[in-house]
Amino acid sequence: MTRHGELGTALHRWRDRMPPADEPGRAGGLRHTELARLTGLSVDYLVRLEEGRATSPSVQVLTALAHALRLSETERRHLFLLAGESPPAVGRVPDHVPASVRRLLGRLAGTPVGVYDAAWNLITWNPLWAALVGDPAQAPPRERNAVWHHFTGVPSRIVRTVEHEAGFEAAVVADLRAATVRYPTDVRLRFLIGELRRASHRFAVVWNSRIAGAHDTEIRTVRHPDVGPVTLECDTLTVPGCDLRIAAYSAAPGTDAADKLALLDVIGTEIIGAEAETEVETKAKTEAEVAADAEPTDDVEGVQGVQGVGSVEGVGGVGAGPGGAGAPQAT
């Protein structure tokens, strides 16, 4: 069957599944007259399209048909490709995680899994992912972007070989370039790429080289502070229809790495809780020091110092050192 014949067959099938517009109880889908009224096209033209005799429908015609036939995003893309047109671009990189993907994360309790959008922003992850590479919830949003994290030298537990590092760089940069084609009006995506080119000479070199990279199974070593180095395989999977990437770590059964993953699966929640508690305590301590440093000390007389408190001209203040009241102590 020719491409035009396939287009006609698809249109006929989509028209047949639609409920009638004029007679709700009637079976048989939309009539040509009903579809013509919904799209503003002539009945004759619609018949010729389905018979393969009208061979070059415009983008406007295809858009009207997709709307009238209530096509999904995947079906809309298929319609445009059958007609020999480029599928219309979507405005922004989608970050919706379908319920099926969330269920998958829940069932892979023993596998560290992270879900990224088309720009490599980490959207969601399971507890073992956080226990292995560090809790992403404690990182600023920009540092949860895998490309930014890698090229700008953000501290990381992950170590790659030179070969795997080059492959990873080529693959993620190619992903960003492809995303600019699919989402040409996404301002955040353009801004990210611009900032990466300014912040990282290496990114600019790979970007300008236009190397066509692709994801393959990658060997990574995670330097974990509690269980030591863990060498794992990392695979990148794509989710059809929603433009997501799923990164999953795994280890061969019976290996030292598998044992360490199993241990992290047990103690991971405790580790994440301890890290979060430390973060809170550090933040509270910093805020307390800042507040103490900002407290006015003028016109205060006769205040008794406490342990670790110095005084200047009879004025005491918490954290005050020999240099004067309110000077923060080293921690």
C-alpha positions in Angstrom: 0.0 0.0 0.0 1.3 3.5 -0.8 1.7 6.2 1.7 -1.3 8.0 0.4 -3.3 4.8 0.7 -2.2 4.4 4.3 -3.3 7.9 5.0 -6.7 7.3 3.6 -7.1 4.0 5.6 -6.1 5.7 8.8 -8.5 8.6 8.3 -11.3 6.1 7.5 -10.5 4.1 10.7 -10.4 7.2 12.9 -13.7 8.5 11.4 -15.4 5.1 12.0 -14.6 5.1 15.7 -16.1 8.6 16.3 -19.6 8.8 17.7 -22.1 10.3 15.2 -22.6 14.0 15.6 -26.2 14.2 14.4 -27.6 10.9 15.6 -26.0 9.9 19.0 -27.6 6.5 19.0 -26.6 5.5 15.5 -23.7 3.1 14.9 -21.1 3.5 12.2 -19.0 6.6 13.2 -19.0 10.0 11.6 -20.4 10.5 8.2 -18.4 12.5 5.6 -21.0 15.3 5.9 -20.5 15.5 9.7 -16.7 15.5 9.4 -16.9 18.1 6.7 -18.9 20.4 9.0 -16.5 19.9 11.9 -13.4 20.6 9.8 -14.7 23.2 7.2 -13.6 20.9 4.4 -15.7 19.7 1.5 -17.2 16.3 1.4 -15.7 15.7 -2.0 -12.2 16.5 -0.7 -12.6 14.2 2.3 -13.7 11.3 0.1 -10.7 11.9 -2.2 -8.4 11.9 0.8 -9.7 8.6 2.0 -9.4 7.1 -1.5 -5.8 8.3 -1.9 -6.7 10.7 -4.7 -5.9 13.9 -2.8 -2.2 13.5 -2.1 -0.9 16.7 -0.5 -3.1 17.9 2.4 -1.8 21.2 4.0 -0.7 21.6 7.6 -4.0 23.5 8.2 -6.1 20.6 6.8 -4.2 18.1 8.9 -4.6 20.2 12.0 -8.3 20.5 11.5 -8.7 16.7 10.9 -6.6 15.9 14.0 -8.9 18.2 16.1 -12.2 16.9 14.7 -11.2 13.3 15.0 -9.9 13.8 18.5 -6.5 12.2 17.8 -4.0 11.5 20.6 -0.6 13.1 20.4 0.8 9.9 19.0 -2.0 9.6 16.4 -1.5 13.3 15.4 2.2 12.7 14.8 1.4 9.6 12.7 -1.2 11.6 10.7 1.4 14.2 9.8 4.0 11.7 8.9 1.6 9.8 6.6 0.9 13.0 4.9 4.6 13.7 4.4 4.7 16.7 6.8 6.8 17.3 9.9 4.8 16.7 13.1 3.9 19.9 14.8 6.3 20.9 17.7 5.1 20.8 21.3 5.6 24.1 23.2 7.5 22.9 26.3 9.4 19.8 27.4 6.8 17.7 29.2 7.5 16.7 32.8 4.4 14.6 33.4 5.1 11.1 34.8 2.3 8.6 33.9 0.8 6.5 36.6 2.3 3.4 34.9 5.8 4.7 35.3 5.2 5.6 39.0 3.9 2.0 39.5 7.1 0.7 37.9 9.2 2.7 40.3 7.2 1.2 43.2 7.8 -2.3 42.0 11.5 -1.9 41.4 12.3 -1.6 45.1 15.7 -3.3 44.7 16.8 -1.2 41.7 18.0 2.4 41.9 15.8 4.2 39.4 15.6 7.9 38.4 13.2 9.4 35.8 14.3 12.4 33.7 12.6 14.6 31.1 13.9 15.3 27.6 16.2 18.0 28.9 17.6 15.6 31.5 16.0 17.3 34.5 15.5 14.7 37.2 11.7 14.5 37.9 11.3 11.6 40.3 13.2 8.8 41.8 12.8 5.8 44.2 14.4 5.6 47.7 17.2 3.4 46.6 18.3 5.9 44.0 18.6 8.6 46.7 20.4 6.2 49.0 22.9 5.3 46.3 23.8 8.7 44.7 22.6 11.1 47.4 19.1 12.5 48.0 18.2 14.8 45.1 15.7 16.6 47.3 18.6 18.3 49.1 20.0 19.7 45.9 19.0 23.0 44.1 16.8 22.4 41.0 19.6 23.3 38.6 21.9 20.7 40.1 19.2 18.0 39.5 19.8 18.4 35.8 22.2 15.6 34.8 23.9 17.6 32.0 24.5 20.7 34.2 25.6 18.5 37.1 28.2 16.7 34.9 29.6 19.5 32.8 29.9 22.2 35.5 31.7 19.9 38.0 29.1 19.7 40.7 30.5 17.3 43.4 29.3 13.8 42.6 29.7 10.3 43.9 29.8 8.9 40.4 33.0 8.0 38.6 33.3 7.0 35.0 36.0 5.6 32.8 37.4 8.0 30.1 35.6 6.0 27.4 32.3 5.9 29.2 32.5 9.6 30.1 33.0 10.5 26.4 30.1 8.3 25.4 27.8 9.8 28.1 28.7 13.4 27.1 28.0 12.7 23.4 24.7 11.0 24.2 23.2 13.7 26.5 24.3 16.6 24.3 22.7 14.8 21.3 19.6 14.5 23.4 19.5 18.2 24.2 20.0 19.0 20.5 17.1 16.7 19.5 15.0 18.3 22.2 15.5 21.8 20.7 14.0 20.4 17.4 11.0 18.9 19.2 10.4 21.8 21.5 11.7 24.9 19.6 9.7 27.4 21.7 10.8 26.1 25.1 12.5 29.1 26.7 13.8 27.1 29.7 15.5 24.6 27.4 17.2 27.4 25.3 18.3 29.1 28.5 19.8 25.9 29.9 21.8 25.3 26.7 23.0 28.9 26.7 24.1 28.7 30.3 25.9 25.4 29.7 27.8 26.9 26.7 28.9 29.8 28.9 29.7 27.8 32.0 31.5 24.8 30.5 34.1 24.9 27.7 33.8 21.1 27.4 30.1 21.3 26.8 30.6 24.0 24.1 33.2 21.8 22.4 30.9 18.7 22.3 27.9 20.9 21.3 29.7 22.5 18.4 31.2 19.1 17.3 27.6 17.9 16.5 28.7 14.3 17.4 25.8 11.9 17.1 25.8 10.1 20.4 23.6 7.3 21.7 23.0 5.7 25.1 24.5 2.3 25.8 25.0 0.3 28.9 27.5 2.2 31.0 29.8 1.1 33.8 29.8 3.5 36.7 31.5 3.4 40.1 29.6 5.1 42.9 31.8 6.2 45.8 29.4 5.7 48.7 30.3 7.1 52.1 28.8 4.2 54.0 29.3 1.1 51.9 32.3 2.1 49.9 32.8 2.0 46.1 30.0 0.2 44.2 30.6 -0.6 40.5 27.3 -1.0 38.7 25.8 -1.1 35.2 23.5 1.9 34.3 21.0 1.6 31.5 18.9 4.4 30.0 15.4 3.4 28.8 12.9 5.6 27.0 9.2 5.8 27.7 7.2 5.9 24.4 4.6 8.7 24.1 5.8 10.9 27.0 9.5 11.6 26.1 10.9 10.5 29.4 14.2 8.7 30.2 14.6 6.1 32.9 18.0 5.5 34.3 18.4 2.3 36.2 21.4 0.8 38.1 21.9 -2.9 38.4 24.5 -5.5 39.5 25.0 -9.1 38.6 23.6 -11.5 41.2 26.1 -12.8 43.7 28.6 -10.0 43.3 29.9 -7.6 45.9 28.1 -4.8 44.2 24.8 -6.7 44.5 25.4 -7.3 48.2 26.1 -3.6 48.7 22.9 -2.6 46.8 20.9 -5.0 49.0 22.4 -3.5 52.1 21.6 0.0 50.9 18.0 -1.1 50.2 17.8 -2.0 53.9 19.6 1.0 55.5 18.9 3.6 52.8 16.0 5.2 54.5 18.1 5.6 57.7 20.9 7.2 55.6 18.6 9.6 53.9 17.0 10.5 57.2 20.3 11.2 58.8 21.5 13.3 55.8 18.3 15.3 55.9 18.6 15.8 59.7 22.2 16.9 59.4 21.1 19.4 56.7 18.4 20.8 58.9 20.8 21.0 61.9 23.5 22.7 59.8 21.0 25.2 58.4 19.6 25.9 61.9 23.1 26.4 63.3 24.0 28.8 60.5 20.8 30.8 61.0 21.5 30.9 64.7 25.0 32.2 64.1 23.8 34.8 61.7 21.1 35.9 64.1 23.6 36.1 67.0 26.1 38.0 64.8 23.4 40.5 63.9 22.2 41.1 67.5 23.0 44.7 68.6 25.6 45.1 71.3 25.5 48.9 71.9 24.3 50.1 75.3 24.6 46.7 76.9 26.5 46.7 80.1 27.4 44.2 82.8 26.4 41.1 80.8 28.0 38.0 82.2 29.8 35.8 79.6 29.2 32.1 79.3 31.7 29.4 78.2 33.2 30.4 74.8 32.0 34.0 75.1 34.5 36.8 75.0 33.9 40.4 75.9 35.0 43.8 74.8 34.7 46.7 77.2 32.3 44.8 79.4 30.0 43.6 76.6 29.5 39.9 76.2 28.0 38.1 73.2 27.6 34.5 72.1 30.3 33.5 69.7 32.3 36.7 70.3 36.0 36.1 69.9 39.1 38.1 70.8 38.5 40.4 67.8 35.2 41.8 69.1 31.6 41.0 70.0 29.6 38.8 67.7 32.5 37.4 65.7 31.5 33.9 64.7 33.5 30.9 65.9 35.0 28.5 63.4 33.1 25.3 63.0 
